[in-house]
């Protein structure tokens, strides 16, 4: 189908409409190139008359318009683009629609949002780097879809009340402290390292490899004579956490030179340093580099932090706490599965003797009064040991099913 771009100097108006509600969200203009890109990408792309170039809605904010249908008027010189809006309101003033004012008979403009202020949003920092993939997966399991473009530091999230920004975990605490972000997810270690005045609302115990805490450890070559921190007097220590290491040495009354190390710290001993302070989850990388742990300097885990002014705001505090609740629920469910089975009442106690549970299994009557259904939650790692025992205890119809969240 041919669109008549020439009638208005190479452009056609594109009315953006919410596919679900029918509400008109905004008006933009498209040329042949932007329409082709819209159809190719599935996201609304306009021609900006002020910038004289193509402009994708959400290219800086991440709040894109996902195209569901394009309609053409009878003269083929105007479009209706039906979309699903991702992120907060489409209008740059924070409203759902750009058309939030009505023109009165006297020529005055009256807001249709009387008494309403622009949508409240929680500015949330998502850790970029080693925690990034684990964090996006955690949010997905908690119920939030975060979409990240290949070059964007502003992810889109399917919650109009949250605005995301990708920030390195090492820098997160100071941006939250300054108020540039209302909240963020980072390591407790980086809060300590930067001495940031923020509120740690909750631990979120997950890491890039597993659901566990991490340790910053003092390590030396396997053949080193150093066996305790006091032997570091006058030595050189390489680490990314300079302040944490200096505080550790001060606590032990040791004076040593602490040098900042930007990555690949394990390879700096013994040629460039006598010891290192490095983070580890399992110790495998240290062992692979023939390093021996002398002491644990600091234990850390992922934490949800808030700016103190934001934490005092009742709406932002509640939004943050609701996020934490769902994220913790997803973490709690990550290593567990549900088991559903049927058993004759005469064999019920034998089955219950096999089953561990968070509290007590749920037991429900079946249509046959001599039989019951048992529903419980167990650690996935023990299923392979328990299933044969359940079968031996005369359980039948055993079903294992995955869990998304457990909220205690």
C-alpha positions as CSV (number, residue, x, y, z in Angstrom):
1,X,0.0,0.0,0.0
2,X,1.3,3.4,-1.0
3,X,1.3,6.2,1.7
4,X,0.9,9.8,0.3
5,X,3.9,11.4,1.9
6,X,4.1,14.2,-0.7
7,X,0.8,16.0,0.2
8,X,2.4,17.5,3.4
9,X,6.0,17.8,2.3
10,X,7.2,14.3,2.9
11,X,5.5,13.8,6.3
12,X,2.2,12.2,7.5
13,X,0.7,12.7,11.0
14,X,0.8,9.5,13.2
15,X,-1.8,9.4,15.9
16,X,-0.6,7.2,18.8
17,X,-3.4,5.2,20.5
18,X,-3.3,2.8,23.4
19,X,-4.3,-0.5,22.0
20,X,-6.0,-1.7,25.2
21,X,-7.9,1.4,26.3
22,X,-8.3,3.3,23.0
23,X,-6.9,6.5,24.6
24,X,-5.0,8.9,22.3
25,X,-1.5,9.2,23.8
26,X,0.3,11.6,21.4
27,X,0.7,12.9,17.9
28,X,3.9,12.5,15.9
29,X,5.0,12.7,12.3
30,X,6.5,10.1,10.1
31,X,8.3,10.1,6.8
32,X,8.8,7.1,4.6
33,X,12.1,6.2,6.3
34,X,10.7,6.4,9.9
35,X,7.6,4.4,8.9
36,X,9.8,1.7,7.4
37,X,11.9,1.6,10.6
38,X,8.8,1.4,12.7
39,X,7.6,-1.6,10.8
40,X,11.0,-3.2,10.9
41,X,11.7,-2.7,14.6
42,X,8.1,-3.0,16.0
43,X,8.6,0.2,18.0
44,X,7.4,3.7,17.1
45,X,10.0,5.8,15.2
46,X,9.1,9.4,14.2
47,X,10.7,12.1,12.1
48,X,11.7,15.0,14.4
49,X,11.0,18.3,12.7
50,X,13.0,20.2,15.3
51,X,16.1,18.0,15.1
52,X,15.6,17.1,11.4
53,X,16.3,13.4,11.9
54,X,14.7,10.1,12.9
55,X,13.7,9.9,16.5
56,X,12.6,6.7,18.3
57,X,10.2,7.4,21.2
58,X,12.1,6.2,24.3
59,X,15.6,6.2,22.8
60,X,16.9,8.0,25.9
61,X,14.3,7.1,28.5
62,X,13.8,3.5,27.5
63,X,10.0,4.1,27.6
64,X,9.2,2.8,24.1
65,X,6.0,2.4,22.2
66,X,5.6,-1.2,21.1
67,X,3.5,-1.2,17.9
68,X,0.6,-3.6,17.7
69,X,-1.2,-2.3,14.6
70,X,-0.9,0.5,12.0
71,X,-4.1,1.8,10.4
72,X,-4.2,4.1,7.3
73,X,-7.0,6.7,6.7
74,X,-9.1,6.8,3.5
75,X,-6.8,9.3,1.8
76,X,-3.7,7.4,2.7
77,X,-2.2,10.6,4.3
78,X,-2.6,9.9,8.0
79,X,-1.9,7.0,10.3
80,X,-3.2,5.6,13.6
81,X,-0.6,3.6,15.3
82,X,-2.0,1.3,18.0
83,X,0.6,0.6,20.7
84,X,1.5,-0.8,24.1
85,X,3.3,1.9,26.0
86,X,6.3,0.6,28.0
87,X,7.2,2.7,31.1
88,X,5.8,5.8,32.7
89,X,3.4,8.2,30.9
90,X,4.1,9.1,27.3
91,X,4.0,12.9,27.9
92,X,7.3,14.5,28.8
93,X,5.4,16.2,31.7
94,X,4.8,12.8,33.3
95,X,1.2,12.2,32.3
96,X,-0.1,9.1,30.6
97,X,-1.3,11.1,27.6
98,X,0.0,14.3,26.0
99,X,-3.7,15.4,25.6
100,X,-4.4,16.2,29.2
101,X,-5.8,19.8,28.6
102,X,-9.1,20.9,27.1
103,X,-9.5,24.1,25.1
104,X,-12.3,26.2,26.7
105,X,-14.8,28.4,24.7
106,X,-12.9,31.5,26.0
107,X,-9.7,30.2,24.6
108,X,-8.2,29.1,28.0
109,X,-6.7,25.7,28.5
110,X,-8.2,23.6,31.4
111,X,-6.4,20.6,32.7
112,X,-8.4,17.4,32.7
113,X,-6.2,16.2,35.6
114,X,-7.7,18.6,38.1
115,X,-6.0,18.1,41.4
116,X,-3.7,15.5,39.9
117,X,0.1,15.8,39.8
118,X,2.4,14.1,37.3
119,X,2.8,10.4,38.0
120,X,5.0,9.5,41.0
121,X,8.0,7.4,40.0
122,X,10.7,5.6,41.9
123,X,14.1,6.2,40.3
124,X,15.8,2.8,40.6
125,X,19.4,1.9,39.9
126,X,20.0,-1.5,38.4
127,X,23.6,-2.8,38.8
128,X,25.6,-2.9,35.6
129,X,28.3,-5.5,35.3
130,X,28.7,-8.9,37.0
131,X,25.3,-8.6,38.8
132,X,23.4,-7.4,35.8
133,X,22.1,-10.6,34.3
134,X,21.3,-12.1,37.7
135,X,19.4,-9.0,38.7
136,X,17.3,-8.9,35.4
137,X,16.5,-12.6,35.9
138,X,15.5,-11.9,39.5
139,X,13.2,-9.1,38.5
140,X,11.6,-11.3,35.8
141,X,10.9,-14.0,38.4
142,X,9.5,-11.4,40.8
143,X,7.0,-10.2,38.1
144,X,8.8,-7.2,36.4
145,X,10.0,-7.4,32.8
146,X,13.1,-5.2,32.2
147,X,14.1,-4.7,28.6
148,X,17.6,-3.4,27.8
149,X,18.7,-2.1,24.5
150,X,22.2,-3.0,23.2
151,X,23.6,0.5,23.8
152,X,21.1,1.9,26.3
153,X,21.8,2.6,30.0
154,X,18.1,3.4,30.5
155,X,16.2,0.0,30.6
156,X,12.5,-0.1,30.0
157,X,10.4,-1.7,32.7
158,X,6.7,-2.7,32.5
159,X,5.8,-0.6,35.6
160,X,4.8,3.0,35.0
161,X,5.8,3.9,38.6
162,X,9.5,2.9,38.2
163,X,12.2,4.5,36.2
164,X,15.4,2.4,35.8
165,X,19.0,3.4,35.2
166,X,21.9,1.1,34.7
167,X,24.8,2.1,37.1
168,X,27.9,0.3,38.1
169,X,27.5,-1.3,41.5
170,X,30.7,0.4,42.7
171,X,29.0,3.8,42.1
172,X,25.5,3.1,43.1
173,X,25.6,4.1,46.7
174,X,26.9,7.6,46.0
175,X,24.3,8.3,43.4
176,X,21.6,7.1,45.8
177,X,23.1,9.3,48.6
178,X,23.1,12.4,46.3
179,X,19.4,11.9,45.3
180,X,20.2,11.3,41.6
181,X,18.5,7.9,42.3
182,X,15.8,7.2,44.9
183,X,16.9,3.6,45.4
184,X,19.3,1.0,44.0
185,X,20.6,-2.5,44.2
186,X,24.3,-2.9,45.1
187,X,26.7,-4.7,47.4
188,X,26.9,-3.9,51.1
189,X,30.7,-3.8,50.4
190,X,30.3,-0.8,48.1
191,X,28.2,1.1,50.7
192,X,31.0,0.5,53.2
193,X,33.8,1.4,50.7
194,X,32.2,4.7,49.7
195,X,31.0,5.5,53.2
196,X,27.6,6.5,51.7
197,X,24.9,7.8,54.0
198,X,22.1,5.7,52.7
199,X,19.5,3.4,54.2
200,X,20.0,-0.3,53.7
201,X,16.4,-1.5,53.6
202,X,17.0,-5.2,53.1
203,X,19.5,-7.8,52.1
204,X,18.8,-9.6,48.8
205,X,21.0,-12.7,49.1
206,X,22.0,-13.5,45.5
207,X,25.2,-13.1,43.5
208,X,26.3,-13.7,39.9
209,X,26.9,-17.4,40.4
210,X,24.6,-18.5,43.2
211,X,22.3,-17.5,46.0
212,X,25.0,-16.8,48.6
213,X,27.0,-14.1,50.3
214,X,30.4,-13.2,49.0
215,X,33.7,-12.5,50.9
216,X,36.5,-10.0,50.4
217,X,39.5,-12.1,51.5
218,X,43.2,-11.4,52.1
219,X,45.1,-13.8,49.9
220,X,48.8,-14.5,49.2
221,X,50.7,-16.9,46.9
222,X,50.6,-20.5,48.1
223,X,54.3,-20.5,49.0
224,X,54.2,-17.1,50.8
225,X,55.5,-16.9,54.4
226,X,52.6,-14.6,55.3
227,X,50.2,-16.5,57.6
228,X,48.5,-13.7,59.5
229,X,47.7,-10.0,58.8
230,X,50.4,-8.8,61.2
231,X,53.0,-10.0,58.8
232,X,51.9,-7.5,56.2
233,X,53.8,-4.7,57.9
234,X,55.5,-2.6,55.2
235,X,54.2,-4.8,52.4
236,X,52.2,-3.9,49.3
237,X,48.6,-4.9,48.9
238,X,46.6,-4.6,45.7
239,X,42.8,-4.3,45.9
240,X,39.7,-2.6,44.5
241,X,38.4,-1.8,48.0
242,X,41.1,0.5,49.3
243,X,39.2,2.0,52.2
244,X,37.9,-1.3,53.4
245,X,41.5,-2.7,53.3
246,X,42.9,0.3,55.1
247,X,40.3,0.0,57.8
248,X,41.1,-3.7,58.2
249,X,44.8,-3.1,58.5
250,X,44.2,-0.3,61.0
251,X,42.1,-2.7,63.1
252,X,45.1,-5.1,63.3
253,X,47.6,-2.3,63.9
254,X,49.4,-2.9,60.6
255,X,51.0,-0.2,58.3
256,X,51.2,-1.3,54.7
257,X,50.9,0.3,51.3
258,X,47.4,-0.3,49.7
259,X,47.3,0.2,46.0
260,X,44.1,0.5,43.9
261,X,43.8,-2.4,41.4
262,X,41.4,-2.1,38.5
263,X,40.7,-5.8,37.7
264,X,42.8,-8.9,37.2
265,X,44.0,-8.4,40.8
266,X,44.9,-12.1,41.2
267,X,47.8,-11.9,38.7
268,X,49.5,-9.1,40.6
269,X,51.2,-11.2,43.2
270,X,54.0,-11.8,43.7
271,X,55.6,-9.5,41.1
272,X,53.6,-6.3,41.7
273,X,52.2,-6.9,45.2
274,X,52.8,-9.1,48.3
275,X,49.2,-9.8,48.9
276,X,45.7,-8.9,47.5
277,X,42.3,-8.3,48.9
278,X,39.8,-9.8,46.4
279,X,36.2,-10.8,46.3
280,X,35.2,-14.4,46.0
281,X,32.1,-16.5,46.0
282,X,33.6,-20.0,45.8
283,X,37.3,-19.4,46.0
284,X,37.8,-21.3,42.6
285,X,39.5,-18.3,40.9
286,X,42.0,-17.9,43.8
287,X,42.8,-21.6,43.7
288,X,43.3,-21.5,40.0
289,X,45.8,-18.7,40.4
290,X,47.6,-20.7,43.2
291,X,46.6,-18.2,45.9
292,X,45.9,-19.0,49.6
293,X,43.4,-17.2,51.8
294,X,44.8,-15.8,54.9
295,X,41.7,-14.1,56.4
296,X,38.3,-12.8,55.6
297,X,38.3,-9.0,55.5
298,X,34.5,-8.4,54.9
299,X,31.4,-10.5,54.2
300,X,29.0,-8.9,51.8
301,X,25.7,-9.5,50.1
302,X,23.5,-7.6,47.7
303,X,21.4,-5.0,49.4
304,X,18.5,-2.7,48.5
305,X,19.4,0.8,49.4
306,X,17.4,4.1,49.5
307,X,18.2,7.7,49.6
308,X,17.2,8.9,53.1
309,X,14.9,11.6,51.8
310,X,13.2,9.1,49.5
311,X,12.9,6.7,52.3
312,X,11.0,9.3,54.3
313,X,8.6,9.8,51.5
314,X,5.6,7.4,52.3
315,X,4.8,6.6,48.6
316,X,8.4,5.9,47.6
317,X,9.1,3.9,50.8
318,X,6.0,1.7,50.2
319,X,7.0,1.2,46.6
320,X,10.5,0.2,47.6
321,X,9.2,-2.2,50.3
322,X,6.8,-3.8,47.9
323,X,9.6,-4.3,45.4
324,X,11.7,-5.9,48.2
325,X,8.8,-8.2,49.2
326,X,8.5,-9.6,45.6
327,X,12.2,-9.9,45.1
328,X,12.7,-11.8,48.3
329,X,9.8,-14.0,47.4
330,X,11.6,-14.8,44.1
331,X,14.9,-15.5,45.9
332,X,13.1,-17.8,48.4
333,X,11.6,-19.8,45.6
334,X,14.7,-20.1,43.5
335,X,16.1,-23.3,45.1
336,X,12.7,-24.9,45.9
337,X,10.0,-26.8,44.2
338,X,6.5,-27.9,45.0
339,X,5.4,-31.5,45.4
340,X,1.9,-32.7,45.0
341,X,0.9,-36.3,45.6
342,X,-2.0,-38.6,46.5
343,X,-1.9,-41.2,49.4
344,X,-4.3,-43.5,51.1
345,X,-5.1,-42.4,54.6
346,X,-3.7,-45.6,56.1
347,X,-0.3,-44.6,54.6
348,X,-0.4,-40.9,55.3
349,X,1.8,-40.9,58.4
350,X,4.5,-42.9,56.6
351,X,4.5,-40.3,53.7
352,X,4.6,-37.4,56.2
353,X,7.6,-38.9,57.9
354,X,9.5,-38.7,54.6
355,X,8.6,-35.1,53.8
356,X,10.4,-32.0,55.0
357,X,8.4,-28.8,54.8
358,X,8.5,-25.1,55.5
359,X,5.9,-25.7,58.3
360,X,3.4,-28.5,57.7
361,X,2.2,-29.9,54.4
362,X,-1.2,-29.0,53.1
363,X,-3.5,-32.0,53.3
364,X,-6.8,-31.9,51.2
365,X,-9.6,-34.4,51.0
366,X,-10.3,-36.1,47.6
367,X,-13.5,-37.4,46.2
368,X,-12.7,-40.8,47.5
369,X,-12.9,-40.4,51.3
370,X,-10.1,-43.0,51.9
371,X,-7.6,-40.8,50.0
372,X,-6.0,-37.4,50.5
373,X,-3.8,-35.0,48.5
374,X,-0.6,-33.7,50.0
375,X,1.0,-30.5,48.8
376,X,4.4,-29.3,50.1
377,X,7.5,-27.3,49.3
378,X,11.0,-28.7,49.5
379,X,14.5,-28.0,48.4
380,X,15.0,-29.0,44.8
381,X,18.3,-30.6,45.6
382,X,16.7,-33.2,47.8
383,X,14.0,-34.3,45.4
384,X,16.1,-37.1,43.9
385,X,16.5,-38.6,47.4
386,X,12.9,-38.1,48.5
387,X,10.9,-39.3,45.5
388,X,12.0,-43.0,45.8
389,X,11.2,-42.9,49.5
390,X,7.8,-41.4,48.8
391,X,7.1,-44.1,46.3
392,X,8.2,-46.7,48.8
393,X,5.8,-45.2,51.3
394,X,3.0,-45.8,48.8
395,X,2.5,-42.2,47.6
396,X,0.9,-42.1,44.1
397,X,0.5,-39.5,41.3
398,X,3.6,-37.6,42.5
399,X,4.0,-34.2,40.6
400,X,7.0,-31.9,41.0
401,X,6.3,-28.3,39.9
402,X,8.3,-25.1,39.8
403,X,7.8,-22.1,42.0
404,X,8.0,-18.4,41.1
405,X,7.7,-16.8,44.5
406,X,7.4,-17.8,48.2
407,X,6.2,-14.9,50.5
408,X,6.5,-15.9,54.1
